[in-house]
Amino acid sequence: ESNHLTEPGFTSGGGFGNTGFGSSGPAPERKKPYEWEQESKPDPKDFTFANLKGETKVREPGSVNGQQFIIDTCEDCDLYILDHNAAVSIDDCKRCRIFIGPCESSVFIRDCQDCKCIFLCRQFRTRNCNDCDFSLYCATRPIIESSKRLRFGCIDFHYEGIAESLKAVQLSKFTNNWSHIHDFTKAPGNWSLLPPGTRSDDLLAPMPTAECLPAGGSPNPPPVLLRTWGERDPPSSESVFVLLPASKDLVANADKILAHMHSLGVTLIHTNTVMFEAETAKQMVQLADKQIQGTASAIVKAFGKGKSVGLEFCGVGCLHAVQQVLPAGELICTTSTQASGMYRYMGIEG
């Protein structure tokens, strides 16, 4: 029995056919669709930078619109994809400066030498790369393999439209695991972290002219992405961890705390956003060692309503500083490094 579908009102054999009831005559040719009915398929050539030398190429917001992109065999080039995309592969590039806007899945860079890169992606992987610097946003744990002398820093880049690009690929500014590197081929010298003062602009300067790029480089601090300290040795022995449950004002509450702490010069160590199960929420409350706002049962219930946001700070007087701007309602505000350590790596494997 055939499973092939036929046009309504026609059959490939007997039955209700085209020449009358029970006829098995040939069906008429289907009318060709009008031009406006045809879906235009993207041409891969329009989403490729290949075999370039000494060139500057910029794709502005709206020009890629979620397509996969390929960068291959380029030397001494400035390559910018200032738009959201599905996935990006980069191969055999030398001495290039590369910016990749929010990527829905993975950026895979292979066999590249002496490149400066700024990537925003869900997954990041290198293979056979040497002497490359990365200013990175990565929602999961970055992976390197068979690579040497790679250096990593936290992205702090901005362009007009970046918030919309992040939203299009469902990436949260609170989930950046840029410094928690997994090396498949562990050896001394494979990777390190860039100096704390390194900014994304330092890797790309001078930047090309583009309507969506601010004159003079990225603003400081950038209005969208969060610059975190990461896995470096903390600059102070004092730390505090704030965990906010889901609510309609969650992002606004987190942004208010971030702005206040930034104005005081307190270092943001790490952020994350996590959906709790009840037992995990109970464990988190216990690790907070009674440094909670509200009852334990109310907090556990609040954390079961949706994704929470955690903010980890470090600096002299940071506990007192953050207590000045805590919102009302259930939350955790604790100096327990066990609580912050548990939350920091939740969901990091994707």
C-alpha positions in Angstrom: 0.0 0.0 0.0 1.4 3.3 -1.0 2.0 6.1 1.6 2.5 8.8 -1.1 0.1 11.7 -0.8 -1.7 12.9 -3.8 -3.5 16.2 -4.7 -7.0 16.5 -3.2 -9.6 15.2 -5.6 -7.1 13.1 -7.6 -5.7 9.6 -7.3 -2.8 7.8 -8.9 -5.0 4.8 -9.8 -8.8 4.1 -9.5 -11.2 6.0 -7.3 -12.2 9.6 -7.4 -10.1 10.7 -10.4 -9.9 13.4 -12.9 -12.1 12.1 -15.7 -15.1 11.0 -13.7 -16.0 8.7 -10.9 -13.8 5.5 -11.0 -11.5 6.9 -13.8 -7.8 6.1 -13.8 -6.8 8.6 -16.4 -3.7 10.8 -16.0 -4.1 13.8 -13.7 -3.5 17.2 -15.3 -0.3 19.0 -14.7 -0.4 21.2 -11.6 -0.4 24.9 -12.4 3.0 26.4 -11.7 2.9 28.7 -8.6 3.0 32.4 -9.0 6.3 34.1 -8.5 5.2 35.5 -5.1 4.2 32.0 -4.0 7.6 30.6 -4.3 9.8 30.6 -1.3 13.3 32.1 -2.0 16.0 29.8 -0.6 19.1 31.5 0.8 22.2 31.1 -1.3 25.1 29.8 0.9 27.5 32.1 -1.0 25.7 35.0 0.6 26.6 33.7 4.0 30.3 33.0 3.4 33.6 34.9 3.8 36.2 32.8 1.9 39.6 33.2 0.4 40.0 36.8 1.4 43.3 38.7 2.0 43.5 42.1 3.7 39.8 42.9 3.4 37.2 44.3 5.7 33.7 42.7 5.6 30.8 43.8 7.7 27.3 42.2 7.9 24.9 44.6 9.6 21.9 43.7 11.7 19.2 42.0 9.5 21.6 40.9 6.9 22.2 37.4 8.2 18.9 36.9 10.1 19.5 33.5 11.7 21.3 31.8 8.8 24.4 29.5 9.2 27.7 31.3 8.3 31.0 30.0 7.0 34.4 31.8 7.3 37.2 29.9 5.4 40.8 30.6 4.4 41.1 34.3 5.2 44.3 36.2 6.0 44.8 39.7 7.6 41.1 40.5 7.4 38.5 42.3 9.6 35.3 40.2 9.6 32.2 41.3 11.4 28.8 39.4 11.6 26.7 42.0 13.5 23.6 39.9 13.5 22.2 36.7 15.0 22.9 33.5 13.2 22.3 29.7 13.5 25.9 28.4 13.6 29.3 29.5 12.5 32.3 27.5 11.3 35.7 29.2 11.0 38.6 27.4 9.3 42.2 28.1 8.2 42.3 31.8 9.1 45.5 33.7 9.9 46.0 37.1 11.6 42.3 38.0 11.3 40.0 40.0 13.6 36.6 38.3 13.8 33.4 39.3 15.5 30.5 36.9 15.6 27.1 38.2 16.9 24.7 36.1 18.9 24.8 32.5 17.7 21.9 30.1 18.4 24.1 27.0 18.6 27.9 26.7 18.1 30.9 28.6 16.9 33.5 26.1 15.8 37.0 27.5 15.0 39.6 25.2 13.5 43.2 25.4 12.2 43.5 29.1 12.9 46.6 31.1 13.8 47.1 34.5 15.5 43.5 35.7 15.4 41.6 38.1 17.6 38.0 37.1 18.1 34.9 38.3 19.8 32.1 35.7 20.0 28.6 35.4 21.4 27.4 31.8 21.3 25.6 29.0 23.1 28.5 26.6 22.5 32.2 27.3 21.7 34.8 24.9 20.4 38.3 25.1 19.0 40.6 22.6 17.4 44.2 23.0 16.2 44.3 26.7 16.9 47.4 28.6 18.2 48.1 32.1 19.5 44.5 33.3 19.4 42.8 35.7 21.8 39.0 35.4 22.5 36.7 37.9 24.1 33.8 35.6 24.8 30.2 35.1 25.8 29.4 31.4 26.0 26.2 30.1 27.6 27.8 26.7 28.2 31.3 25.5 29.0 33.9 26.5 26.3 35.8 23.6 24.9 39.3 23.6 23.4 41.1 20.7 21.8 44.7 20.3 20.4 45.2 24.0 20.7 48.0 26.1 22.3 48.5 29.6 23.7 44.9 30.6 23.6 43.8 33.5 25.9 40.3 34.2 27.1 38.5 37.3 28.4 34.9 38.4 29.1 33.1 40.2 26.3 32.1 43.8 26.9 31.2 44.7 23.3 28.1 46.6 22.1 26.4 47.4 18.9 23.0 48.8 18.1 20.7 45.8 17.9 22.6 43.4 20.1 19.7 43.1 22.6 17.3 42.1 19.8 19.9 39.6 18.5 20.3 38.0 21.9 16.5 37.7 22.2 16.2 36.1 18.8 18.5 33.2 19.8 17.2 33.1 23.4 20.5 33.8 25.1 20.4 35.5 28.5 22.9 38.1 29.5 23.1 36.4 32.9 24.5 33.2 31.6 28.1 33.6 30.5 30.6 30.8 31.3 33.5 32.4 29.4 36.2 31.4 31.8 35.3 27.9 32.8 37.4 26.2 30.0 37.3 22.5 29.3 40.5 21.3 27.6 40.3 17.9 26.0 44.1 17.8 25.6 45.3 19.2 28.9 48.8 20.5 29.0 50.6 23.6 30.5 50.4 26.6 28.2 47.3 25.5 26.2 45.2 28.4 27.6 45.2 31.3 30.0 43.0 34.3 30.9 43.6 37.7 29.5 44.6 40.5 32.0 41.5 41.8 33.8 41.7 45.2 32.2 41.5 43.9 28.7 38.4 45.1 26.8 36.9 43.7 23.6 37.7 46.9 21.8 41.4 46.2 22.5 41.2 43.1 20.3 39.4 44.8 17.4 40.8 48.3 17.3 40.6 50.2 15.0 37.0 49.1 14.2 35.4 49.6 10.8 32.7 52.1 10.1 29.2 50.7 10.5 25.9 52.3 11.3 25.3 50.0 14.2 28.7 50.5 15.8 29.1 53.5 18.2 31.8 56.0 17.3 34.9 55.6 19.4 34.1 52.0 20.3 31.9 50.4 22.8 30.5 52.4 25.7 31.8 51.7 29.2 30.0 50.0 30.8 28.0 48.5 27.9 24.3 48.7 28.3 23.5 45.0 27.5 26.3 42.6 28.3 27.7 42.0 31.7 31.5 42.1 32.4 32.4 39.4 35.0 35.6 38.5 36.8 35.3 34.8 36.1 37.7 32.1 37.3 40.5 34.5 38.2 41.7 34.7 41.8 39.2 37.0 43.5 40.4 40.6 44.2 39.1 40.5 47.8 38.3 37.9 50.5 34.9 39.4 51.0 32.1 38.2 48.8 28.3 38.1 48.7 25.8 36.0 46.7 22.3 37.3 45.8 19.7 34.9 44.5 16.5 36.4 43.1 13.4 34.3 42.4 11.3 34.6 39.2 9.0 37.6 39.1 7.7 40.2 36.7 10.3 42.6 38.0 13.2 40.0 38.1 15.4 41.7 35.4 14.7 45.2 36.7 15.6 44.1 40.2 18.8 42.5 39.1 19.7 45.5 36.9 19.2 47.9 39.9 21.5 45.8 42.0 24.1 45.6 39.3 24.1 49.4 38.6 24.4 50.1 42.3 27.3 47.8 42.9 29.1 49.0 39.7 28.8 52.6 40.9 30.6 51.6 44.1 33.4 49.8 42.3 32.4 46.3 43.5 33.5 43.5 41.3 30.9 41.3 39.6 32.3 37.7 39.8 29.7 35.6 38.1 26.0 35.5 37.1 23.7 32.7 36.2 20.0 31.9 35.6 18.6 28.6 36.7 15.2 26.8 37.1 15.1 25.1 40.5 13.5 21.8 41.4 12.1 21.7 45.0 14.8 19.6 46.5 17.6 21.7 44.9 15.9 24.9 46.2 15.8 23.4 49.7 19.5 22.5 49.5 20.3 26.1 48.4 18.4 27.5 51.4 20.4 25.2 53.7 23.7 26.3 52.2 22.7 30.0 52.6 23.1 29.4 56.3 20.0 31.4 57.4 21.0 34.5 55.4 17.7 34.6 53.7 14.8 37.1 53.3 11.5 35.4 54.1 10.8 31.9 55.5 12.6 28.9 54.1 9.3 27.3 52.8 8.3 30.6 51.1 11.6 30.8 49.4 11.5 27.3 48.2 8.0 27.9 46.8 9.1 31.2 45.1 12.1 29.5 43.4 9.7 26.9 41.9 7.8 29.5 39.9 10.4 30.0 37.1 14.1 30.8 36.4 16.0 32.6 39.1 18.9 35.0 38.7 22.0 34.8 40.8 24.6 37.6 41.2 28.0 37.0 42.8 30.0 40.0 44.0 33.4 40.5 45.5 34.9 43.5 47.3 35.3 45.2 50.6 32.0 45.9 52.2 30.0 44.2 49.4 27.5 42.6 51.8 26.5 45.9 53.3 26.5 47.5 49.9 24.1 45.1 48.3 21.7 45.1 51.3 21.0 48.7 50.6 19.2 47.9 47.3 17.6 44.5 47.8 14.0 44.3 46.6 11.2 43.3 48.9 10.0 39.6 49.0 11.7 36.3 49.3 15.3 36.0 48.3 18.8 34.8 49.4 21.6 37.2 50.3 24.5 35.2 51.7 28.2 35.2 52.2 28.2 31.4 51.9 30.7 30.4 49.2 29.1 26.9 49.1 25.9 28.4 48.0 27.5 30.6 45.3 29.7 27.8 44.2 26.8 25.4 43.7 24.8 28.0 41.8 27.7 29.2 39.6 28.0 25.9 37.6 24.4 24.8 37.4 23.5 24.2 33.8 27.0 24.8 32.5 27.1 21.7 30.4 24.1 22.8 28.4 
